[in-house]
Amino acid sequence: MKKQSADEVNDELRPEYDLRELLKGGVRGKYAERFRAGTNLVLLDPDVAKEFPDEKAVNDALRLVLELTKIPGPKKRRVAKS
């Protein structure tokens, strides 16, 4: 009986998934520079993304949300216990 190579034993992918084909358009380190710079990448859902024309619009909207959280709400009155 022929021994299987280590690649054949550890390969859990289905035969129809050819990694050479799937990864041929990939770019290694595409976001590495942004990551080193401390940029946070966030993937927006398609329905949300279509509402914003560019990254400035997203940032402006998030800044507005942050400002709105700083607005004090109405003061709650305490009811004196008898």
DRENTORKOL-3810 file (N, C-alpha, C; in nm, 4 decimals):
REM DRENTORKOL-3810
@n.u->0.0847; n.v->-0.1180; n.w->0.0000; ca.u->0.0000; ca.v->0.0000; ca.w->0.0000; c.u->0.0890; c.v->0.1240; c.w->0.0000
@n.u->0.0555; n.v->0.2191; n.w->-0.0855; ca.u->0.1345; ca.v->0.3410; ca.w->-0.1007; c.u->0.0989; c.v->0.4409; c.w->0.0098
@n.u->0.2027; n.v->0.5019; n.w->0.0720; ca.u->0.1796; ca.v->0.6038; ca.w->0.1753; c.u->0.1344; c.v->0.7329; c.w->0.1101
@n.u->0.0443; n.v->0.8018; n.w->0.1775; ca.u->0.0003; ca.v->0.9320; ca.w->0.1276; c.u->0.0999; c.v->1.0382; c.w->0.1739
@n.u->0.1207; n.v->1.1376; n.w->0.0899; ca.u->0.2097; ca.v->1.2463; ca.w->0.1290; c.u->0.1420; c.v->1.3319; c.w->0.2349
@n.u->0.2208; n.v->1.4120; n.w->0.3057; ca.u->0.1665; ca.v->1.4978; ca.w->0.4121; c.u->0.0638; c.v->1.5950; c.w->0.3563
@n.u->0.0844; n.v->1.6447; n.w->0.2338; ca.u->-0.0106; ca.v->1.7384; ca.w->0.1728; c.u->-0.1462; c.v->1.6724; c.w->0.1500
@n.u->-0.1450; n.v->1.5493; n.w->0.1062; ca.u->-0.2693; ca.v->1.4785; ca.w->0.0793; c.u->-0.3433; c.v->1.4472; c.w->0.2079
@n.u->-0.2718; n.v->1.4169; n.w->0.3141; ca.u->-0.3340; ca.v->1.3804; ca.w->0.4410; c.u->-0.3994; c.v->1.5016; c.w->0.5060
@n.u->-0.3329; n.v->1.6172; n.w->0.5046; ca.u->-0.3817; ca.v->1.7365; ca.w->0.5742; c.u->-0.4771; c.v->1.8218; c.w->0.4910
@n.u->-0.4956; n.v->1.7887; n.w->0.3667; ca.u->-0.5809; ca.v->1.8687; ca.w->0.2789; c.u->-0.7272; c.v->1.8348; c.w->0.3036
@n.u->-0.7993; n.v->1.9287; n.w->0.3674; ca.u->-0.9397; ca.v->1.9060; ca.w->0.3993; c.u->-1.0329; c.v->1.9742; c.w->0.3005
@n.u->-0.9771; n.v->2.0428; n.w->0.2014; ca.u->-1.0599; ca.v->2.1114; ca.w->0.1027; c.u->-1.1220; c.v->2.0117; c.w->0.0061
@n.u->-1.2366; n.v->2.0476; n.w->-0.0432; ca.u->-1.3010; ca.v->1.9658; ca.w->-0.1448; c.u->-1.2167; c.v->1.9691; c.w->-0.2721
@n.u->-1.2217; n.v->1.8625; n.w->-0.3501; ca.u->-1.1400; ca.v->1.8581; ca.w->-0.4725; c.u->-1.1719; c.v->1.9710; c.w->-0.5712
@n.u->-1.2959; n.v->2.0202; n.w->-0.5720; ca.u->-1.3317; ca.v->2.1254; ca.w->-0.6678; c.u->-1.2760; c.v->2.2624; c.w->-0.6301
@n.u->-1.2231; n.v->2.2765; n.w->-0.5078; ca.u->-1.1630; ca.v->2.4027; ca.w->-0.4669; c.u->-1.0137; c.v->2.3993; c.w->-0.4969
@n.u->-0.9751; n.v->2.4588; n.w->-0.6055; ca.u->-0.8348; ca.v->2.4649; ca.w->-0.6436; c.u->-0.7795; c.v->2.5980; c.w->-0.5949
@n.u->-0.6986; n.v->2.5949; n.w->-0.4903; ca.u->-0.6479; ca.v->2.7186; ca.w->-0.4311; c.u->-0.5654; c.v->2.8006; c.w->-0.5293
@n.u->-0.4930; n.v->2.7327; n.w->-0.6193; ca.u->-0.4147; ca.v->2.8076; ca.w->-0.7172; c.u->-0.5063; c.v->2.8941; c.w->-0.8021
@n.u->-0.6251; n.v->2.8450; n.w->-0.8314; ca.u->-0.7207; ca.v->2.9199; ca.w->-0.9131; c.u->-0.7916; c.v->3.0270; c.w->-0.8297
@n.u->-0.8301; n.v->2.9921; n.w->-0.7071; ca.u->-0.9033; ca.v->3.0857; ca.w->-0.6210; c.u->-0.8191; c.v->3.2055; c.w->-0.5780
@n.u->-0.6912; n.v->3.1830; n.w->-0.5572; ca.u->-0.6056; ca.v->3.2886; ca.w->-0.5029; c.u->-0.5220; c.v->3.3608; c.w->-0.6086
@n.u->-0.5411; n.v->3.3302; n.w->-0.7356; ca.u->-0.4533; ca.v->3.3882; ca.w->-0.8364; c.u->-0.4738; c.v->3.5388; c.w->-0.8532
@n.u->-0.5896; n.v->3.5937; n.w->-0.8187; ca.u->-0.6126; ca.v->3.7372; ca.w->-0.8310; c.u->-0.5826; c.v->3.8136; c.w->-0.7039
@n.u->-0.5427; n.v->3.7426; n.w->-0.5993; ca.u->-0.5174; ca.v->3.8066; ca.w->-0.4708; c.u->-0.3885; c.v->3.8862; c.w->-0.4709
@n.u->-0.3852; n.v->3.9868; n.w->-0.3857; ca.u->-0.2666; ca.v->4.0698; ca.w->-0.3722; c.u->-0.2173; c.v->4.0568; c.w->-0.2295
@n.u->-0.0975; n.v->4.0060; n.w->-0.2151; ca.u->-0.0415; ca.v->3.9872; ca.w->-0.0818; c.u->-0.0073; c.v->4.1229; c.w->-0.0193
@n.u->-0.0505; n.v->4.1420; n.w->0.1042; ca.u->-0.0182; ca.v->4.2646; ca.w->0.1755; c.u->-0.0927; c.v->4.3874; c.w->0.1267
@n.u->-0.2077; n.v->4.3682; n.w->0.0670; ca.u->-0.2833; ca.v->4.4791; ca.w->0.0084; c.u->-0.3122; c.v->4.5892; c.w->0.1112
@n.u->-0.3442; n.v->4.5511; n.w->0.2325; ca.u->-0.3788; ca.v->4.6487; ca.w->0.3361; c.u->-0.2716; c.v->4.6588; c.w->0.4456
@n.u->-0.1547; n.v->4.6040; n.w->0.4222; ca.u->-0.0504; ca.v->4.6013; ca.w->0.5249; c.u->-0.0090; c.v->4.7418; c.w->0.5683
@n.u->0.0076; n.v->4.8329; n.w->0.4739; ca.u->0.0510; ca.v->4.9683; ca.w->0.5084; c.u->-0.0548; c.v->5.0393; c.w->0.5932
@n.u->-0.1810; n.v->5.0237; n.w->0.5567; ca.u->-0.2884; ca.v->5.0850; ca.w->0.6364; c.u->-0.2925; c.v->5.0247; c.w->0.7765
@n.u->-0.2705; n.v->4.8939; n.w->0.7841; ca.u->-0.2731; ca.v->4.8274; ca.w->0.9142; c.u->-0.1615; c.v->4.8812; c.w->1.0032
@n.u->-0.0417; n.v->4.8952; n.w->0.9463; ca.u->0.0704; ca.v->4.9492; ca.w->1.0231; c.u->0.0441; c.v->5.0927; c.w->1.0663
@n.u->-0.0296; n.v->5.1675; n.w->0.9864; ca.u->-0.0588; ca.v->5.3070; ca.w->1.0190; c.u->-0.1679; c.v->5.3181; c.w->1.1252
@n.u->-0.2308; n.v->5.2072; n.w->1.1588; ca.u->-0.3334; ca.v->5.2087; ca.w->1.2621; c.u->-0.4727; c.v->5.2350; c.w->1.2083
@n.u->-0.4911; n.v->5.2235; n.w->1.0788; ca.u->-0.6223; ca.v->5.2451; ca.w->1.0200; c.u->-0.7111; c.v->5.1252; c.w->1.0487
@n.u->-0.8325; n.v->5.1530; n.w->1.0908; ca.u->-0.9290; ca.v->5.0456; ca.w->1.1115; c.u->-1.0095; c.v->5.0270; c.w->0.9844
@n.u->-1.0149; n.v->4.9065; n.w->0.9366; ca.u->-1.0961; ca.v->4.8753; ca.w->0.8202; c.u->-1.2266; c.v->4.8151; c.w->0.8689
@n.u->-1.3362; n.v->4.8680; n.w->0.8189; ca.u->-1.4674; ca.v->4.8192; ca.w->0.8578; c.u->-1.5457; c.v->4.7906; c.w->0.7314
@n.u->-1.6024; n.v->4.6723; n.w->0.7238; ca.u->-1.6823; ca.v->4.6351; ca.w->0.6085; c.u->-1.8284; c.v->4.6705; c.w->0.6369
@n.u->-1.8832; n.v->4.7601; n.w->0.5553; ca.u->-2.0224; ca.v->4.8000; ca.w->0.5709; c.u->-2.1123; c.v->4.7036; c.w->0.4952
@n.u->-2.2298; n.v->4.6795; n.w->0.5490; ca.u->-2.3284; ca.v->4.5995; ca.w->0.4764; c.u->-2.3675; c.v->4.6756; c.w->0.3505
@n.u->-2.4011; n.v->4.6038; n.w->0.2447; ca.u->-2.4315; ca.v->4.6700; ca.w->0.1172; c.u->-2.5406; c.v->4.7765; c.w->0.1265
@n.u->-2.6454; n.v->4.7518; n.w->0.2058; ca.u->-2.7536; ca.v->4.8501; ca.w->0.2158; c.u->-2.7076; c.v->4.9782; c.w->0.2845
@n.u->-2.6132; n.v->4.9670; n.w->0.3762; ca.u->-2.5593; ca.v->5.0848; ca.w->0.4436; c.u->-2.4608; c.v->5.1563; c.w->0.3507
@n.u->-2.3752; n.v->5.0803; n.w->0.2852; ca.u->-2.2718; ca.v->5.1384; ca.w->0.1992; c.u->-2.3309; c.v->5.2201; c.w->0.0847
@n.u->-2.4465; n.v->5.1790; n.w->0.0329; ca.u->-2.5030; ca.v->5.2524; ca.w->-0.0810; c.u->-2.5545; c.v->5.3907; c.w->-0.0406
@n.u->-2.5718; n.v->5.4147; n.w->0.0888; ca.u->-2.6190; ca.v->5.5449; ca.w->0.1372; c.u->-2.5072; c.v->5.6473; c.w->0.1500
@n.u->-2.3819; n.v->5.6024; n.w->0.1415; ca.u->-2.2680; ca.v->5.6921; ca.w->0.1586; c.u->-2.1849; c.v->5.6940; c.w->0.0307
@n.u->-2.1661; n.v->5.8120; n.w->-0.0278; ca.u->-2.0910; ca.v->5.8192; ca.w->-0.1529; c.u->-1.9404; c.v->5.7969; c.w->-0.1373
@n.u->-1.8860; n.v->5.8270; n.w->-0.0175; ca.u->-1.7415; ca.v->5.8113; ca.w->0.0022; c.u->-1.7108; c.v->5.7992; c.w->0.1508
@n.u->-1.5816; n.v->5.7811; n.w->0.1824; ca.u->-1.5435; ca.v->5.7609; ca.w->0.3221; c.u->-1.5641; c.v->5.8867; c.w->0.4061
@n.u->-1.5562; n.v->6.0055; n.w->0.3461; ca.u->-1.5788; ca.v->6.1298; ca.w->0.4207; c.u->-1.7222; c.v->6.1343; c.w->0.4728
@n.u->-1.8180; n.v->6.0912; n.w->0.3905; ca.u->-1.9578; ca.v->6.0908; ca.w->0.4322; c.u->-1.9801; c.v->5.9956; c.w->0.5503
@n.u->-1.9136; n.v->5.8825; n.w->0.5479; ca.u->-1.9249; ca.v->5.7866; ca.w->0.6594; c.u->-1.8673; c.v->5.8479; c.w->0.7862
@n.u->-1.7482; n.v->5.9071; n.w->0.7744; ca.u->-1.6853; ca.v->5.9683; ca.w->0.8917; c.u->-1.7686; c.v->6.0830; c.w->0.9470
@n.u->-1.8243; n.v->6.1658; n.w->0.8601; ca.u->-1.9092; ca.v->6.2766; ca.w->0.9056; c.u->-2.0315; c.v->6.2243; c.w->0.9808
@n.u->-2.0938; n.v->6.1187; n.w->0.9289; ca.u->-2.2113; ca.v->6.0616; ca.w->0.9945; c.u->-2.1746; c.v->6.0042; c.w->1.1307
@n.u->-2.0620; n.v->5.9360; n.w->1.1394; ca.u->-2.0206; ca.v->5.8791; ca.w->1.2685; c.u->-1.9846; c.v->5.9880; c.w->1.3685
@n.u->-1.9230; n.v->6.0963; n.w->1.3213; ca.u->-1.8927; ca.v->6.2075; ca.w->1.4119; c.u->-2.0213; c.v->6.2708; c.w->1.4655
@n.u->-2.1225; n.v->6.2809; n.w->1.3802; ca.u->-2.2510; ca.v->6.3350; ca.w->1.4242; c.u->-2.3138; c.v->6.2453; c.w->1.5311
@n.u->-2.3074; n.v->6.1159; n.w->1.5103; ca.u->-2.3604; ca.v->6.0226; ca.w->1.6109; c.u->-2.2868; c.v->6.0404; c.w->1.7428
@n.u->-2.1558; n.v->6.0562; n.w->1.7376; ca.u->-2.0786; ca.v->6.0774; ca.w->1.8606; c.u->-2.1187; c.v->6.2066; c.w->1.9305
@n.u->-2.1399; n.v->6.3124; n.w->1.8541; ca.u->-2.1831; ca.v->6.4397; ca.w->1.9135; c.u->-2.3217; c.v->6.4258; c.w->1.9763
@n.u->-2.4096; n.v->6.3521; n.w->1.9110; ca.u->-2.5450; ca.v->6.3346; ca.w->1.9648; c.u->-2.5442; c.v->6.2591; c.w->2.0968
@n.u->-2.4481; n.v->6.1720; n.w->2.1151; ca.u->-2.4417; ca.v->6.0985; ca.w->2.2422; c.u->-2.3978; c.v->6.1885; c.w->2.3572
@n.u->-2.3391; n.v->6.3042; n.w->2.3251; ca.u->-2.2935; ca.v->6.3972; ca.w->2.4289; c.u->-2.4037; c.v->6.4929; c.w->2.4740
@n.u->-2.5139; n.v->6.4999; n.w->2.4012; ca.u->-2.6233; ca.v->6.5897; ca.w->2.4381; c.u->-2.6967; c.v->6.5299; c.w->2.5578
@n.u->-2.7035; n.v->6.6072; n.w->2.6663; ca.u->-2.7714; ca.v->6.5531; ca.w->2.7844; c.u->-2.9212; c.v->6.5413; c.w->2.7594
@n.u->-2.9757; n.v->6.4320; n.w->2.8070; ca.u->-3.1196; ca.v->6.4115; ca.w->2.7939; c.u->-3.1941; c.v->6.4848; c.w->2.9040
@n.u->-3.3253; n.v->6.4750; n.w->2.9048; ca.u->-3.4018; ca.v->6.5416; ca.w->3.0104; c.u->-3.3666; c.v->6.4800; c.w->3.1458
@n.u->-3.3616; n.v->6.5680; n.w->3.2459; ca.u->-3.3300; ca.v->6.5203; ca.w->3.3804; c.u->-3.4495; c.v->6.4445; c.w->3.4368
@n.u->-3.4177; n.v->6.3335; n.w->3.4985; ca.u->-3.5243; ca.v->6.2544; ca.w->3.5617; c.u->-3.5498; c.v->6.3106; c.w->3.6995
@n.u->-3.6769; n.v->6.3283; n.w->3.7283; ca.u->-3.7128; ca.v->6.3795; ca.w->3.8616; c.u->-3.7289; c.v->6.2616; c.w->3.9542
@n.u->-3.6768; n.v->6.2794; n.w->4.0722; ca.u->-3.6907; ca.v->6.1744; ca.w->4.1719; c.u->-3.8204; c.v->6.1980; c.w->4.2498
@n.u->-3.8854; n.v->6.0916; n.w->4.2746; ca.u->-4.0073; ca.v->6.0981; ca.w->4.3550; c.u->-3.9676; c.v->6.0655; c.w->4.4977
@n.u->-4.0039; n.v->6.1566; n.w->4.5875; ca.u->-3.9698; ca.v->6.1370; ca.w->4.7274; c.u->-4.0505; c.v->6.0219; c.w->4.7838
@n.u->-3.9823; n.v->5.9350; n.w->4.8574; ca.u->-4.0508; ca.v->5.8230; ca.w->4.9220; c.u->-4.1091; c.v->5.8701; c.w->5.0520
@n.u->-4.2313; n.v->5.8292; n.w->5.0787; ca.u->-4.2963; ca.v->5.8704; ca.w->5.2044; c.u->-4.2816; c.v->5.7689; c.w->5.3108
END
